[in-house]
Amino acid sequence: MNLKSFLSLAPWVATLVILGGCATPAETPAGPDAAKYSIDDTDKYVALDKATAAGVECTGLRERIKPEGQLEVVANLKNLTAGRSRLKINCVFKDVKGFSIGDETPFQTMELEGGATETVRFTATKVEAKRYTIRVRQAR
């Protein structure tokens, strides 16, 4: 390749490099409604029907080991709709590997006013409980 052909090719290469940089999407900072838990936490809250998935959000999960050794879980649930939601909620406690240990709370009914956030608390009966899944569905 001689100098003349290199100089005629250089502007095209520079243009492609500049335009290639424009194709990269810009990162936007996470807003206030960004996910409040990591990918590892997605198995901790499950909406069991489409209406609940669209209208109720888990805005916070806290867990602690009580002095007696049982796992205690506190969940904040927010109604994303304007109307009242009547829900059934329970917690399935699991071992360290994620398998159910047969420690499951009965479904309890709760009502969430439009836009409201309520806190629900669950306590395992077995000390083997290390993980959990909170399940929510519409009450009938």
C-alpha positions in Angstrom: 0.0 0.0 0.0 1.5 3.3 -1.0 1.2 6.6 0.8 -1.4 8.1 -1.6 -3.9 5.2 -1.2 -3.3 5.3 2.6 -4.1 9.0 2.8 -7.3 8.6 0.7 -8.4 5.7 3.0 -7.7 7.4 6.3 -10.7 9.9 6.4 -13.1 6.9 5.7 -11.6 4.9 8.6 -11.8 7.9 10.9 -15.4 8.5 10.0 -16.3 4.9 10.7 -14.6 5.0 14.1 -16.5 8.2 15.0 -19.9 6.9 13.8 -19.3 3.6 15.5 -19.0 5.4 18.8 -22.4 7.1 18.2 -24.1 3.7 18.0 -23.3 2.9 21.6 -26.3 3.5 23.9 -25.7 6.1 26.6 -26.1 4.8 30.2 -28.7 6.5 32.2 -28.6 6.7 36.0 -31.1 4.5 37.9 -34.2 6.5 38.9 -36.1 6.3 42.2 -38.2 3.4 40.9 -35.2 1.2 40.1 -35.3 -2.4 41.4 -34.7 -2.4 45.1 -33.2 -5.9 45.2 -30.7 -7.8 43.2 -31.1 -10.6 40.7 -30.3 -13.0 43.6 -33.4 -11.8 45.4 -35.9 -12.3 42.6 -36.8 -15.8 43.9 -37.8 -14.2 47.3 -41.0 -12.6 46.0 -43.4 -14.2 43.6 -46.7 -12.8 42.2 -48.9 -15.9 41.5 -51.2 -14.2 39.0 -51.1 -11.6 36.3 -53.2 -9.0 38.1 -50.9 -9.2 41.2 -47.8 -9.0 39.0 -49.1 -5.8 37.4 -50.6 -4.2 40.4 -48.5 -5.0 43.5 -44.7 -4.5 44.0 -42.4 -5.7 46.7 -40.5 -2.5 47.7 -38.4 -4.0 50.4 -37.3 -7.2 52.0 -35.6 -7.5 55.4 -34.5 -10.7 57.1 -32.9 -11.5 60.4 -32.2 -14.4 62.6 -34.1 -14.2 65.9 -32.3 -15.0 69.2 -34.0 -18.4 69.2 -32.5 -19.2 65.8 -35.6 -18.7 63.6 -35.6 -16.7 60.4 -37.8 -13.6 60.5 -38.8 -11.9 57.2 -40.4 -8.5 56.8 -41.8 -7.5 53.4 -43.1 -4.1 52.2 -45.8 -4.5 49.6 -47.0 -1.5 47.5 -50.3 -1.2 45.6 -49.5 0.3 42.2 -53.1 0.8 41.3 -55.6 3.6 42.3 -58.1 1.1 43.7 -58.1 -1.2 46.7 -56.5 -4.6 46.3 -57.5 -7.6 48.3 -54.6 -10.0 48.5 -53.6 -13.4 49.9 -50.0 -13.7 51.0 -47.8 -16.5 52.5 -44.2 -17.4 53.0 -42.5 -20.7 52.2 -39.3 -21.3 54.2 -36.4 -23.2 52.6 -33.0 -24.6 53.5 -29.7 -23.1 52.5 -29.9 -24.9 49.1 -33.3 -23.4 48.4 -35.4 -26.6 49.0 -38.7 -26.3 51.0 -38.3 -27.7 54.5 -42.1 -28.1 55.0 -42.3 -24.8 57.0 -45.0 -22.8 55.2 -47.3 -20.1 56.6 -51.0 -20.3 55.8 -52.2 -17.7 53.3 -53.4 -14.6 55.1 -55.7 -11.9 53.6 -54.6 -8.3 53.5 -56.1 -5.2 51.9 -54.0 -2.5 50.3 -55.5 0.9 49.6 -54.6 2.5 46.2 -51.0 3.6 46.3 -50.5 2.4 49.9 -47.6 0.4 51.2 -48.1 -2.2 54.0 -45.6 -4.3 55.9 -46.1 -8.0 56.5 -44.0 -10.1 58.9 -43.3 -13.9 58.8 -41.3 -16.1 61.2 -40.1 -19.6 60.5 -40.9 -22.3 63.0 -37.8 -24.4 62.1 -34.2 -23.2 62.7 -33.2 -24.9 59.4 -34.9 -22.1 57.4 -32.2 -20.0 55.7 -34.1 -18.9 52.6 -37.7 -18.1 51.7 -40.2 -17.2 49.0 -43.1 -14.8 49.7 -46.1 -15.6 47.5 -48.9 -13.1 46.7 -52.1 -13.6 44.8 -55.5 -11.9 44.4 -58.0 -12.9 47.0 -61.3 -14.2 45.7 
